């Protein structure tokens, strides 16, 4: 089997239904499977009936993003793995293009598609690795106002039009493809992150393995992702900072 698509799902039934429809409506020239890992959702109404070819792993509690993806990885049989968010819709031929690119470029360890918001605008979905400075610039408005946006734009890769294939530091896990062999050798996602940095960590370890992370805009995915204000303080801000501290402690602090 060439490809396993792993979708971690929790309480977004309409989005999941649209995601699966966008996958199954296409005619692929390769064998594939779709694995949905349900993190204790209130309902999977209609999914098993309307998409009987989908493998569903049910969890009694919400295990989080990393652990649920690793569950799917253990079950997967594909040579390549596509991690896909349930709030995405796959454009025609995008998965085939990603799979072909991975097959033709063995030095690529992880591949990310171009992500668009539903209105067609670009979502910045590849980044340079974090530093302590970029965390502060992103999360604290006062520091951002004092030092300007140039350094932050460099981190977000907002200084580039995202229309060409490019080697990057890390990619959003909303749509991320890698070989099952490499993922197994690096033990998948680090399950110790509560929220955020799972994809940063994975890409960092793949690059340590000697392989590239590539942004691939020939494949286009619609991502129904709600824009958040990076300067707004919330519980998620605390989780983001906790995950950043874990990442820096794990790999070394970069100023």
ABEGO torsion letter per residue (X at the ends): XABBBBBBBBGBAAAAAAAAAAAAABBBABBBBBBBBBBGBABABGAAAABAABBBBBBABBAEAAAAAAAAAAABABABBBBBBAABBBBBGAAAAAAAAAAABAABABBBBBBBBAAGBBBBABBBBBBAAAAAAAABAAAAAAAEAAAAAAAAGAABAGABBBBBABBBAABBBBBAAAAAAAGEBBAABABEGAAAAAAAAAAAAGBBBBBBAABBBBBBBBBBBAABBBAAAAAAAAAAAAAAAAAEBBX
